[in-house]
């Protein structure tokens, strides 16, 4: 498992292993490198995908750091890779290693079956959304402020309730932007993994969250 995330604060975590100190040192002066909710609370489990292409880490971007780690692994574990001892490599893409946002952190008070929150209020993702909205002809659009908090139910929110914001042009645009940022994040890191492990007899794997505990038709708020 290529763990680019903190162990600690998620279901089943029995130890605490933070991300490297030298990465957290960057966060001390630029806390926006971490995922941030609408209330301004930071989540230090994993770097926001907003810094995937930002050279903030001693001149490297987040994706370059992940690629360098994988290249070092291939070099140092060459004999095990060549011998077929290592057969699977799971590439971490987010909190708990999963390709997702940290939308329901127990460490910040979320409890089952709360719907969680959109987590895109660091300055890098905010700027990305504003640029995308302006390109779409709507520079006035802002990130959602009506989607509730971690422990709400869909009906309590303007965004997810029946005939809510999610059905509007603005809502659909946001959801498309939000989900596609995650897909692009996965693509970037897996592109690097494919280059690094080209020629190795290993299967590459990732973890994707299942459909969660609260499902509604035609939308789901999980």
C-alpha positions as CSV (number, residue, x, y, z in Angstrom):
1,X,0.0,0.0,0.0
2,X,1.4,3.4,-1.1
3,X,0.1,5.4,1.9
4,X,0.2,9.1,1.1
5,X,-2.3,9.8,3.9
6,X,-2.3,10.0,7.7
7,X,-3.2,6.9,9.7
8,X,-5.4,8.1,12.6
9,X,-8.9,9.5,12.9
10,X,-10.6,7.0,10.6
11,X,-12.6,3.9,11.3
12,X,-10.3,1.1,12.4
13,X,-7.2,3.3,12.9
14,X,-5.5,2.0,16.0
15,X,-2.3,4.0,15.7
16,X,-1.4,7.5,14.7
17,X,1.1,8.0,11.8
18,X,0.9,11.6,10.4
19,X,2.1,12.6,7.0
20,X,5.8,13.7,7.1
21,X,6.9,16.5,9.3
22,X,8.6,18.4,6.5
23,X,5.2,18.4,4.6
24,X,3.4,19.6,7.7
25,X,6.1,22.3,8.1
26,X,4.9,23.8,4.8
27,X,1.3,23.7,6.2
28,X,2.4,25.7,9.2
29,X,2.9,28.7,6.9
30,X,0.4,27.8,4.3
31,X,-2.5,25.9,5.9
32,X,-4.4,25.9,2.6
33,X,-2.3,22.9,1.5
34,X,-4.8,20.9,3.5
35,X,-8.4,20.1,2.7
36,X,-10.7,22.8,4.3
37,X,-14.4,22.8,5.0
38,X,-16.7,25.8,4.6
39,X,-16.3,26.7,8.3
40,X,-12.5,26.9,7.8
41,X,-11.6,23.7,9.6
42,X,-8.5,22.1,8.2
43,X,-8.1,18.3,7.7
44,X,-4.4,17.2,7.9
45,X,-5.1,13.6,6.8
46,X,-4.1,14.3,3.2
47,X,-3.0,17.2,1.0
48,X,-5.8,18.9,-0.8
49,X,-6.0,18.0,-4.5
50,X,-5.8,21.7,-5.1
51,X,-2.0,21.5,-4.7
52,X,-1.5,18.6,-7.1
53,X,0.2,21.0,-9.5
54,X,1.5,23.6,-7.1
55,X,5.3,23.6,-6.5
56,X,5.0,24.3,-2.8
57,X,7.1,21.5,-1.4
58,X,10.8,22.5,-1.8
59,X,10.0,23.2,-5.5
60,X,8.0,20.0,-6.1
61,X,4.3,19.6,-6.6
62,X,2.2,17.1,-4.6
63,X,2.0,14.8,-7.7
64,X,5.7,15.0,-8.2
65,X,6.3,14.0,-4.5
66,X,4.0,10.9,-5.0
67,X,5.8,10.0,-8.2
68,X,9.3,10.4,-6.6
69,X,8.1,8.1,-3.8
70,X,7.0,5.5,-6.2
71,X,10.2,5.7,-8.3
72,X,12.3,5.3,-5.1
73,X,10.2,2.3,-4.1
74,X,10.8,0.7,-7.5
75,X,14.5,1.3,-7.2
76,X,14.9,0.0,-3.7
77,X,12.6,-2.9,-4.0
78,X,13.8,-3.9,-7.5
79,X,14.8,-7.5,-6.5
80,X,11.4,-8.2,-5.0
81,X,9.6,-6.7,-8.0
82,X,11.8,-8.6,-10.5
83,X,11.3,-11.9,-8.5
84,X,7.5,-11.5,-8.5
85,X,7.5,-11.4,-4.7
86,X,5.5,-8.2,-4.8
87,X,2.4,-8.8,-6.9
88,X,0.0,-6.0,-6.1
89,X,0.6,-2.3,-5.4
90,X,-2.3,-0.2,-4.1
91,X,-1.8,3.5,-4.9
92,X,-3.2,5.9,-2.3
93,X,-5.4,8.7,-3.7
94,X,-6.9,10.3,-0.6
95,X,-8.0,10.0,3.0
96,X,-7.8,6.4,4.3
97,X,-6.1,5.7,0.9
98,X,-9.4,6.1,-0.9
99,X,-10.1,8.3,-3.9
100,X,-12.5,10.6,-2.1
101,X,-12.7,13.9,-0.2
102,X,-12.5,13.8,3.6
103,X,-16.2,14.6,3.8
104,X,-17.1,12.7,7.0
105,X,-14.2,12.9,9.5
106,X,-14.9,11.3,12.9
107,X,-12.1,13.5,14.3
108,X,-14.2,16.6,13.6
109,X,-17.5,15.4,15.0
110,X,-19.2,13.5,12.2
111,X,-21.3,10.6,13.3
112,X,-23.3,8.1,11.3
113,X,-25.5,8.7,9.3
114,X,-24.8,12.4,8.8
115,X,-24.5,13.4,5.1
116,X,-21.0,15.0,5.5
117,X,-19.9,18.2,3.8
118,X,-18.3,19.3,0.5
119,X,-14.6,19.9,1.3
120,X,-13.2,22.4,-1.2
121,X,-12.7,25.7,0.6
122,X,-8.9,25.8,0.6
123,X,-7.7,28.8,-1.4
124,X,-6.4,26.6,-4.2
125,X,-9.6,24.8,-4.9
126,X,-11.6,28.0,-4.4
127,X,-9.5,29.8,-7.0
128,X,-9.9,26.8,-9.4
129,X,-13.7,26.9,-9.0
130,X,-13.9,30.6,-9.6
131,X,-11.8,30.3,-12.7
132,X,-14.0,27.5,-14.0
133,X,-17.2,29.4,-13.3
134,X,-15.8,32.5,-15.0
135,X,-14.8,30.4,-18.0
136,X,-18.4,29.1,-18.1
137,X,-19.7,32.6,-18.2
138,X,-20.7,32.9,-14.5
139,X,-18.0,34.7,-12.6
140,X,-20.6,35.5,-9.9
141,X,-21.0,31.9,-8.9
142,X,-19.5,30.9,-5.5
143,X,-19.0,27.5,-3.8
144,X,-22.2,26.2,-2.2
145,X,-23.2,27.7,1.2
146,X,-26.5,25.8,1.5
147,X,-25.3,22.1,1.7
148,X,-25.5,21.8,5.5
149,X,-23.0,20.4,8.0
150,X,-21.5,17.0,8.8
151,X,-24.5,15.6,10.7
152,X,-27.4,17.0,8.8
153,X,-29.9,15.0,6.8
154,X,-30.6,15.9,3.1
155,X,-34.0,17.4,3.9
156,X,-32.5,19.9,6.3
157,X,-30.4,21.4,3.5
158,X,-31.4,23.7,0.7
159,X,-28.9,22.0,-1.6
160,X,-30.1,18.4,-1.2
161,X,-33.8,18.7,-0.4
162,X,-36.4,17.9,-3.0
163,X,-36.1,20.3,-5.9
164,X,-33.0,21.8,-4.2
165,X,-30.0,23.6,-5.4
166,X,-28.5,20.4,-6.9
167,X,-31.1,20.6,-9.7
168,X,-30.2,24.2,-10.7
169,X,-27.7,25.1,-13.4
170,X,-25.3,26.4,-10.7
171,X,-25.7,23.2,-8.6
172,X,-25.1,20.9,-11.6
173,X,-22.1,22.9,-12.6
174,X,-20.6,22.6,-9.1
175,X,-21.2,18.9,-8.8
176,X,-19.6,18.3,-12.1
177,X,-16.6,20.4,-11.2
178,X,-16.3,18.8,-7.8
179,X,-16.4,15.2,-9.0
180,X,-14.2,15.8,-12.0
181,X,-11.5,17.3,-9.9
182,X,-11.4,14.0,-8.0
183,X,-11.3,12.0,-11.2
184,X,-8.5,14.1,-12.6
185,X,-6.6,13.7,-9.3
186,X,-6.7,10.0,-9.6
187,X,-5.7,10.1,-13.3
188,X,-2.6,12.2,-12.6
189,X,-1.3,10.0,-9.9
190,X,-2.1,6.7,-11.7
191,X,-0.4,8.1,-14.9
192,X,2.7,8.5,-12.8
193,X,2.3,5.0,-11.3
194,X,1.9,3.5,-14.7
195,X,5.1,5.2,-15.9
196,X,7.1,4.2,-12.8
197,X,6.1,0.5,-12.7
198,X,6.1,0.0,-16.5
199,X,7.6,-3.5,-17.1
200,X,7.0,-4.7,-13.6
201,X,4.9,-7.8,-13.1
202,X,2.5,-6.1,-10.7
203,X,-1.1,-5.2,-10.6
204,X,-1.9,-1.6,-9.7
205,X,-5.0,-1.1,-7.5
206,X,-6.8,1.8,-5.9
207,X,-9.5,2.1,-3.3
208,X,-12.8,3.8,-4.2
209,X,-15.5,4.4,-1.5
210,X,-18.7,2.4,-2.0
211,X,-22.1,4.1,-2.3
212,X,-22.6,5.1,1.3
213,X,-25.3,4.9,3.9
214,X,-27.8,7.4,2.6
215,X,-29.1,7.0,-1.0
216,X,-31.9,8.9,-2.6
217,X,-33.3,8.8,-6.1
218,X,-32.7,10.7,-8.3
219,X,-29.9,12.2,-6.2
220,X,-27.8,10.9,-3.3
221,X,-26.3,13.1,-0.6
222,X,-23.7,10.7,0.7
